[in-house]
Amino acid sequence: MSEVSVDPFGRALMAYFKGERVSCLVRRDDGLVDEDDLTWYFSEYEDWPEVEKRFLGRVRGRVLDVGCGPGRFILWLQGRGFTVTGIDISPLAVEVARLRGARDCRVMDARDLRFPPSSFEAVLMMGNNFGIAGGVEETEKMLRDLHRITTEDGIIIATSRDPLDTENPRHLAYHEQNRQRGRPPGLVTIRFEFRGEVGPWFDLLLATPEEMEEIARAAGWHLEEVYRDRSRRWRGLYSALLVKRG
């Protein structure tokens, strides 16, 4: 696969895969910059927090991994006999996943899911990927598409970070700015940067459990259970099990 001209996140993953212990910068539109530790994307099951493991026992049948990155969930599920399709908007992330052994990994935008009806029994949206489509309307559309391409008993396992579970003044100020603009407090506008290459700005929705429940309901899903991580390291992170409404 030929490399795209702008894919800083994917380039960082490829560099890490080739042995360089690098990190990728995540810049928010208010100037806040965080380092994304890429070690996490290549971690093994025993290093995952309980919040990510919580609902994996509910996975069955054919699985779609939305925003799969370098494929840590794909590889784990393949090793347990599941048929898994991974999608990511980053061509280089997909290439890394394939090089690591992912059997079916495709470049695809989560906002344009090109699969036939009833293609999957389970969907994973890990690593805050519940909000990967952008704002509330975009997320609801994505969930409607997932409703269409899953079976009648289809499930979604998703993680998000509760944006209100913080005392950081920079985050609190950002939330207030969002409210004044008529946006959800946890809707962040960010971009990736790596070795001078700057990606495009995009929106990521960090939804509270209540927001997730409301958006899911509007798209035909029921939030059956939420599991919060109470540790300091993973503060605010939670996982959710969504099932189709009867």
LUMGU-916280 format. One line per 10 residues: for each residue x, y, z of N, C-alpha, C. Coordinates in steps of 0.1 Angstrom, whole numbers, plus 5000, padded with zeros to 4 digits. Each point is the difference from the previous one (the first is absolute). Example, Ala and Ser with C-alpha at 12.3 -4.5 7.8 and 13.67 -1.06 7.14 Angstrom:
// LUMGU-916280
5132:4943:5078:4991:5012:5000:5009:5012:5000 ~ 4996:5011:4993:5009:5011:5000:4992:5011:5008
//
This chain:
// LUMGU-916280
5008:4988:5000:4992:5012:5000:5009:5012:5000 ~ 4997:5010:4992:5008:5012:4999:4996:5009:5012 ~ 5010:5008:5005:4997:5008:5011:4993:5013:4996 ~ 4991:5005:5008:4993:5012:4997:5009:5011:5004 ~ 4997:5012:4995:5009:5012:5003:4999:5005:5014 ~ 4988:4999:5006:4999:5005:5014:4993:4989:5009 ~ 5008:4994:5008:4995:4989:5009:5010:5000:5012 ~ 5001:5010:5008:5010:5000:5010:4998:4989:5011 ~ 4987:4997:5003:4998:4990:5010:5005:4986:4994 ~ 4996:4998:4988:5004:4987:4993:5016:4999:4999
5006:5011:4997:5015:5001:4999:5006:4997:5013 ~ 4994:5005:5011:5006:4998:5013:4998:4985:5004 ~ 4989:4994:4997:4998:4986:5002:5010:4991:4992 ~ 5002:5004:4988:5009:4992:4992:5015:5001:5005 ~ 5003:5012:5005:5014:5002:5006:5001:4992:5012 ~ 4990:4999:5008:5000:4992:5013:5001:4986:4996 ~ 4992:4995:4991:5000:4986:4995:5014:4996:4996 ~ 5007:5009:4993:5014:4997:4995:5010:5002:5011 ~ 4996:5002:5012:5010:5000:5011:5004:5013:5007 ~ 4994:5011:4994:5003:5013:5006:4990:5003:5011
5005:5003:5012:4991:5003:5011:4996:5014:5000 ~ 4990:5004:4991:4996:5013:4998:4986:5002:5006 ~ 4996:5013:5001:4987:5004:5004:4994:5009:4989 ~ 4987:5002:5001:4993:5009:4990:4994:5011:5008 ~ 5001:5012:4995:4993:5011:5007:4986:5002:4997 ~ 4991:5003:5010:4986:5003:4997:4998:5014:5005 ~ 4997:5009:4990:4998:5014:5003:4985:5003:5000 ~ 4995:5006:5011:4986:5005:5000:4999:5014:4995 ~ 4989:5004:4995:4999:5013:4994:5001:5012:5009 ~ 5001:4998:5013:5003:5010:5009:5015:5001:5004
5008:4992:4993:5014:5001:5002:5006:4989:5009 ~ 4991:4992:5007:5005:4990:5009:5006:4988:4992 ~ 5012:4996:5004:5007:4989:4992:5003:4989:5010 ~ 4996:4988:4996:5003:4987:5007:5009:4991:4992 ~ 5008:4992:5006:5007:4989:4993:4992:4988:5001 ~ 4998:4994:4988:4993:4987:4999:5010:4989:5001 ~ 5000:4993:5011:5010:4989:5002:4996:4988:4991 ~ 5008:4997:4990:4996:4990:4990:5002:4986:5006 ~ 5007:4998:5011:5001:4987:5006:4987:4994:5002 ~ 4990:5008:5004:4987:4995:5003:4993:4993:4988
5003:5005:4988:4993:4994:4988:5006:4986:4996 ~ 5011:4997:5006:5007:4987:4997:5000:4991:5013 ~ 4992:5004:5010:5000:4992:5012:4993:4987:4999 ~ 5003:4991:5009:4994:4987:5001:4988:4999:5010 ~ 4992:4990:4999:4988:4999:5008:5002:5002:5015 ~ 5011:4994:5005:5003:5001:5014:5003:5014:5005 ~ 5003:5009:4991:5003:5014:5003:4988:5009:4999 ~ 4989:4995:4994:4988:5008:4998:4993:5002:5014 ~ 4994:5012:5002:4992:5002:5012:4987:4992:5000 ~ 4995:4998:5012:4987:4992:5001:4989:5006:4992
5000:5013:4999:4989:5007:4993:5000:4996:4985 ~ 5011:4996:4994:5000:4996:4986:4997:4985:4999 ~ 5003:4992:5011:4997:4986:4999:4986:4996:5004 ~ 4993:5010:5007:4988:4997:5007:4989:4992:4992 ~ 4998:5005:4987:4989:4994:4992:5005:4991:4989 ~ 5013:4997:4999:5005:4992:4989:4994:4986:5000 ~ 4996:4995:5012:4994:4987:5000:4987:4999:4993 ~ 4994:5012:4997:4987:5000:4993:5002:5000:4985 ~ 5012:5000:4995:5003:5000:4986:4996:4986:4994 ~ 4994:5001:4988:4996:4987:4994:4999:5003:4985
5001:4989:4992:4998:5001:4985:5011:5009:4993 ~ 4995:5006:4990:5009:5009:4992:5001:5013:5007 ~ 5012:5006:5000:5003:5012:5008:5005:5011:4991 ~ 4995:5012:5002:5006:5012:4994:5007:5008:5010 ~ 5013:5004:4998:5008:5008:5009:5001:5014:4993 ~ 4993:5010:5005:4999:5013:4995:5011:5009:5005 ~ 5009:5005:4991:5012:5007:5005:5010:4991:5006 ~ 5004:4990:4992:5008:4989:5006:5014:5003:5002 ~ 5006:5011:4995:5014:5003:5002:5008:4989:4995 ~ 5011:4997:5007:5009:4989:4996:4995:4986:5004
4988:4999:5005:4993:4987:5000:5001:4992:5013 ~ 5002:5006:5012:5002:4992:5012:4987:4991:5003 ~ 4988:5006:4998:4988:4992:5003:4998:4989:4989 ~ 5003:5004:4987:4999:4990:4989:5008:4988:5003 ~ 5013:5002:5004:5009:4989:5002:4995:4991:5011 ~ 4996:5006:5011:4995:4993:5012:4988:4991:4996 ~ 4990:5006:4993:4988:4993:4996:5003:4989:4990 ~ 5009:5003:4990:5004:4990:4991:5006:4987:5007 ~ 5008:5003:5010:5006:4989:5007:4990:4992:5008 ~ 4988:5004:5001:4989:4993:5007:4990:4995:4990
5003:5000:4987:4992:4994:4990:4989:5009:4993 ~ 5000:5013:5004:4990:5009:4994:5004:5004:4986 ~ 4990:5003:4992:5002:5007:4987:4998:5014:5003 ~ 5010:5008:4997:5000:5014:5004:5004:5009:4987 ~ 4992:5010:4998:5004:5010:4990:5003:5013:5008 ~ 5012:5006:4996:5004:5012:5007:4999:5011:4989 ~ 4996:5012:5005:5000:5012:4991:5007:5012:5007 ~ 5007:5008:4992:5006:5012:5005:5001:5010:4989 ~ 5000:5013:5003:5001:5010:4990:5014:5002:4996 ~ 5010:4995:5008:5014:5002:4997:5005:4988:4992
5005:5002:4988:5005:4989:4992:5012:4994:5006 ~ 5009:5008:5007:5012:4994:5005:4996:4992:5013 ~ 4990:5004:5008:4996:4992:5011:4995:4986:4995 ~ 4992:5000:4989:4995:4988:4994:5012:4991:4995 ~ 5010:5007:4994:5012:4992:4995:5007:4993:5012 ~ 5002:5008:5011:5006:4994:5012:4992:4988:5005 ~ 4987:5002:5001:4992:4989:5005:5002:4987:4991 ~ 5000:5002:4987:5002:4989:4991:5014:4994:5002 ~ 5010:5008:5001:5013:4995:5002:5001:4992:5013 ~ 4992:5003:5010:5000:4993:5013:4991:4987:5000
4993:4998:4989:4992:4988:4998:4985:5001:4999 ~ 4995:5013:5000:4986:5001:4998:4996:4995:4986 ~ 4990:4991:5000:4997:4993:4987:4990:5009:4992 ~ 4992:5008:5006:4990:5008:4992:5000:5014:5006 ~ 5008:5009:4995:5001:5014:5005:4999:5009:4988 ~ 4991:5010:5001:4997:5008:4988:5000:5015:5004 ~ 5004:5008:4990:5000:5015:5002:4985:5004:4997 ~ 4994:5005:5011:4986:5004:4999:4997:5011:5010 ~ 4991:5009:4997:4996:5011:5009:4988:4995:5007 ~ 5000:5001:5014:4989:4996:5008:4987:5007:4997
5001:5011:4993:4988:5008:4996:4994:4995:4987 ~ 5007:4990:4994:4995:4994:4987:5003:4985:5000 ~ 4992:4993:5007:5002:4986:5002:4994:4992:4988 ~ 5008:4994:4992:4996:4994:4988:5000:4985:5002 ~ 4989:4995:5007:4998:4986:5002:4986:4996:4998 ~ 4997:4988:4995:4986:4996:4999:4993:4999:5013 ~ 4986:5000:5000:4993:4998:5012:5003:4987:5007 ~ 5000:4999:5013:5002:4988:5008:5014:4994:4998 ~ 5010:5008:4998:5013:4995:4998:5008:4996:5012 ~ 4996:5005:5012:5007:4998:5012:4991:4997:5012
5005:4992:5009:4992:4997:5013:5005:5010:5011 ~ 5012:5004:4999:5006:5009:5010:5009:5011:4994 ~ 5000:5011:5007:5008:5012:4996:5008:5004:5012 ~ 5013:5003:4997:5008:5006:5010:5003:5015:4997 ~ 4999:5008:5009:5003:5015:4999:5009:5004:5012 ~ 5012:4995:5000:5009:5002:5012:5008:5012:4998 ~ 5007:5004:5011:5009:5012:4999:4993:5013:4998 ~ 4989:5002:5006:4991:5012:4998:4994:5001:4987 ~ 4999:4989:4993:4995:5000:4986:4985:5001:4999 ~ 4993:5000:5011:4985:5002:4999:4998:5014:4994
5009:5009:5002:4998:5014:4994:5008:5003:4988 ~ 5005:4989:4993:5009:5002:4989:4994:5007:4988 ~ 4987:5000:4999:4993:5006:4988:5000:5015:5001 ~ 5001:5006:5013:5000:5014:5001:4989:5004:5011 ~ 4991:5009:4995:4989:5005:5009:4989:4991:5003 ~ 4990:5005:5006:4988:4991:5004:4993:4995:4988 ~ 4997:5008:4990:4993:4996:4988:5008:4990:4993 ~ 5013:5002:4998:5008:4991:4993:5001:4986:5007 ~ 5001:5001:5014:5001:4987:5008:4987:4993:4998 ~ 4988:5007:5001:4988:4993:4998:4998:4993:4987
5005:5007:4989:5000:4994:4987:5008:4987:4999 ~ 5012:5001:5006:5009:4988:5000:4993:4989:5007 ~ 4994:5003:5012:4993:4989:5007:4988:4994:4992 ~ 4993:5009:4993:4990:4994:4991:5006:4991:4989 ~ 5011:5004:4995:5007:4992:4990:5004:4986:5006 ~ 5005:5001:5012:5004:4988:5007:4987:4991:5003 ~ 4989:5006:5003:4988:4993:5002:4996:4992:4987 ~ 5002:5006:4989:4997:4994:4987:5009:4988:4997 ~ 5013:5002:5003:5010:4990:4995:5002:4989:5011 ~ 4992:5000:5011:5001:4990:5010:4988:4991:5000
5001:4988:5005:4989:4991:5001:4990:5004:5010 ~ 4988:4993:5001:4989:5004:5009:5005:5000:5015 ~ 5009:4991:5003:5005:5000:5014:5014:5006:5001 ~ 5003:5010:4991:5013:5006:5000:5003:5008:5012 ~ 5012:5001:5004:5005:5008:5011:5011:5010:4996 ~ 5002:5010:5008:5011:5009:4999:5007:5001:5014 ~ 5013:4998:5000:5008:5003:5012:5008:5012:4997 ~ 4998:5010:5008:5006:5013:4997:5007:5006:5013 ~ 5010:5008:4998:5006:5007:5011:4999:5015:4997 ~ 4999:5008:5010:5001:5015:4999:5006:5005:5014
5003:5012:5000:5005:5007:5012:4989:5010:5004 ~ 4996:4999:5013:4990:5010:5005:5007:5013:5001 ~ 4997:5010:4992:5008:5012:5000:4998:5008:5013 ~ 4989:4998:5007:4997:5007:5012:5007:4995:5012 ~ 5006:4988:4999:5007:4994:5011:5015:5005:5000 ~ 5001:5013:5003:5013:5007:5000:5000:5012:5009 ~ 5012:5003:5005:5002:5013:5007:5010:5009:4993 ~ 5004:4996:4989:5010:5007:4992:4994:5014:4995 ~ 5006:5011:5004:4994:5013:4997:5000:5002:4984 ~ 5010:4995:4993:5000:5001:4986:4988:4993:4993
4997:4988:5005:4989:4993:4995:4987:5007:5004 ~ 4999:5004:5012:4987:5007:5005:4998:5012:4992 ~ 5010:5008:4997:4999:5012:4992:4995:4996:4986 ~ 5006:4989:4994:4996:4996:4987:4985:4996:5000 ~ 4996:4993:5010:4986:4996:5001:4990:5012:5000 ~ 5004:5010:5008:4992:5012:5000:5000:5007:4987 ~ 5011:5001:4993:5001:5006:4987:4990:4992:4990 ~ 5000:4987:5001:4991:4992:4992:4986:5003:5003 ~ 4996:5001:5012:4986:5003:5004:4996:5014:4994 ~ 5009:5009:5001:4997:5014:4995:4998:4999:4985
5006:4991:4993:4999:4998:4985:4988:4991:4996 ~ 4993:4994:5010:4989:4991:4997:5005:4986:4997 ~ 5012:4997:5005:5006:4986:4997:4999:4992:5013 ~ 5000:4987:4999:5002:4991:5011:5013:5003:5007 ~ 5001:5000:5014:5012:5004:5006:5012:4991:4996 ~ 4997:4987:4997:5011:4991:4997:5004:4999:4985 ~ 4994:5009:4992:5004:5000:4985:5013:5007:4998 ~ 5011:4992:4997:5013:5006:4999:5003:5001:4985 ~ 5007:5010:4996:5006:5002:4987:5015:4998:5001 ~ 5006:4990:4994:5014:4996:5001:5006:4997:4987
5013:4999:5000:5008:4995:4989:5012:4993:5004 ~ 5005:4991:4992:5013:4993:5003:5012:5007:4993 ~ 5011:4999:5007:5012:5006:4994:5012:4990:5003 ~ 5008:4998:4990:5012:4991:5002:5011:5004:4991 ~ 5011:5004:5006:5012:5003:4992:4998:5011:4990 ~ 4992:5010:5004:4998:5012:4991:4988:4998:4991 ~ 4994:4988:4999:4989:4998:4992:4987:5002:5008 ~ 4991:5008:4995:4988:5004:5007:4988:4995:4993 ~ 4992:4993:5007:4987:4995:4995:4989:5010:5000 ~ 4989:4997:4994:4988:5009:5000:4993:5000:5014
4994:5011:5003:4992:5001:5012:4988:4991:4998 ~ 4996:4993:5011:4987:4992:5000:4994:5001:5014 ~ 4987:4997:5000:4992:5000:5012:5000:4986:5006 ~ 5001:4999:5013:4999:4987:5007:4990:5003:5012 ~ 4990:4992:5001:4990:5002:5011:5004:4991:5012 ~ 5003:5006:5011:5002:4993:5012:4986:5002:5008 ~ 4993:4989:5000:4986:5001:5005:4999:4995:5014 ~ 4992:5007:5008:4996:4994:5013:4992:4988:4998 ~ 4998:4991:5010:4991:4989:4998:4986:5004:4997 ~ 4996:5011:5006:4986:5004:4997:4999:5005:4985
5010:5007:4995:5000:5003:4986:5000:4988:4991 ~ 5009:4991:5003:5000:4987:4992:4987:4993:5000 ~ 4993:5000:5011:4987:4993:5001:4990:5007:4991 ~ 5000:5013:5000:4990:5008:4993:5003:4998:4985 ~ 5013:5001:4996:5003:4999:4985:4997:4986:4996 ~ 5003:4990:5008:4998:4986:4996:4985:4997:4998 ~ 4992:5005:5009:4986:4998:5000:4994:5006:4987 ~ 5004:5011:4996:4995:5007:4988:5004:4992:4987 ~ 5010:4991:5001:5005:4992:4989:4995:4986:5000 ~ 4992:4996:5010:4994:4987:5001:5008:4990:5009
5008:5006:5009:5008:4992:5009:4996:5002:5014 ~ 5002:4990:5009:4998:5002:5014:5013:4998:5007 ~ 5003:5009:5009:5012:4999:5008:4997:4991:5012 ~ 5005:4988:4999:4996:4989:5010:5008:5002:5013 ~ 5013:5003:4998:5009:5000:5012:5012:5010:4998 ~ 5004:5006:5011:5012:5009:4999:5009:4995:5011 ~ 5013:5000:4997:5010:4997:5010:5011:5011:5000 ~ 5001:5006:5012:5010:5011:5002:5013:4995:5006 ~ 5011:5006:4995:5013:4997:5006:5002:5010:5011 ~ 5002:4996:5012:5002:5009:5012:5014:5003:5003
5010:4994:4993:5014:5002:5003:5004:5014:4995 ~ 5010:5005:5007:5005:5013:4996:5005:5001:4986 ~ 5007:4990:4996:5006:5000:4986:4990:5001:4990 ~ 4988:4993:5001:4990:5000:4990:4988:5008:5004 ~ 5002:5010:5008:4988:5008:5005:4992:5005:4988 ~ 4987:4998:5002:4990:5005:4990:4997:4990:4989 ~ 5009:4990:4998:4998:4990:4989:4989:4990:5004 ~ 4991:4997:4991:4990:4990:5003:4997:4992:4987 ~ 4994:4988:5002:4996:4992:4989:4985:4998:5001 ~ 4994:4997:4988:4986:4998:5000:4996:4989:4991
4989:4993:5003:4995:4990:4992:4987:5005:4994 ~ 4999:5001:4987:4987:5004:4993:4994:4988:4993 ~ 4987:4999:5001:4993:4989:4994:4989:5006:4991 ~ 4995:4993:4991:4989:5005:4991:4987:5001:5008 ~ 4993:5010:4999:4987:5001:5007:4990:4991:4994 ~ 4992:4994:5008:4989:4991:4996:4988:5007:4994
//
